[in-house]
Amino acid sequence: MSEREQFIEKAKARLDQWNADIDKMKAKMEEANADAKIQYQKQLDEMRARRDEAEAKLKELREASDDAWEDVKSGFDRAWDSISGAFESAMARFKR
């Protein structure tokens, strides 16, 4: 497996974990009272938006030409750090 394929697989695995986290939070939301559900829904919406951003960046990464790969990878890393931070922040608010 090439470095590129490994990088893409690793990013996909992180997205899969995020999807699992979102599913867990959705289950918690369904058990919560009405007031808490509103807060859970806001956090879920934010988490889904961050996940969707990451998926779009991963798509760009997959579609990058060999010549553009390093530039796209570098951009992906910067975007991933930002997106990941926002996702983790939303997750942290859920756990309160």
N, C-alpha and C positions, 0 to 999 in steps of 0.2 A: 504494500500500500504506500502510495506516495505521501510526501509531507502535506501536500494540499488535501488529499483525501482524508488523512488523519485529522487535520485541522477542522475540516468540514464535519466529520463524524463527531468530534469532540463538541463542537458548537451545537450540533443537533442533539446530542445527549443532554446538554445543559437545557435546551429548550424543552426536551421531553420531561426533565425534572421540574421545570417551571409549570408545565401543563399538569403534572401530578400535584404540585403544590396548589395550583388554582382549584383543582378538583377537591382537594382536602378542605380548602377554605369555603368552597361552595357548600360542602356537606355541613360544615360548622354553621354557616349562615342559615341553612334550612332548619337548624335546631334552635336558633336564637329567637329572642323575643322581638317584637315589632321594631322597637327603637334601635336595637343592635343590628337588625337586618338592614336598615338604611345605611349604617356605617359600613357594614360588611360589603354591601353592594357597591358603594363608592370605591372601596379598596379593591374589590374584584375588578371593577371597570378599569381602574388604573393599572392593575397587574396585567390584565388582558391587553391593554393598549401597549404596554412595554413589551410584552411577548410578541405582539403583532409587529412592532418596530424591529425587534430582533429577527423575526422570521423574514421580513423584507430584506434586511441586511444580509442574512444568510443566503437568500435567493440571489442577490447581487454577487455574492462571493462565488456561488456555484456557476454563475453564468459568465464570470470574468474570463477573458482570454488569457492564455499563458503569459503574454507580454504584460498584461495589466495586473496579473495576479498579486504581485508584491504590493503595489499601490492600493489595490482593493483590500487586501489583507490588513494593511496598516490602518486604513480607514475603518475597517470592521472592528479592529481591536479598540480603537478610540471610541467608536460608537457603542461597542459592547460594554465597555467600562461604565459609560454614562447610563445606558439602559439597565444594566445589571444593578447599579447603585439605586436607581429609581425603583426597580422591582423589589430589591431587598428592603428598601425603606417601607414600601407598601406592605410587605410581609410582616415586618416588625410591628407595624401599627395593628395588624390583625391579631398578633399574639398578646397584646395588652389585655 
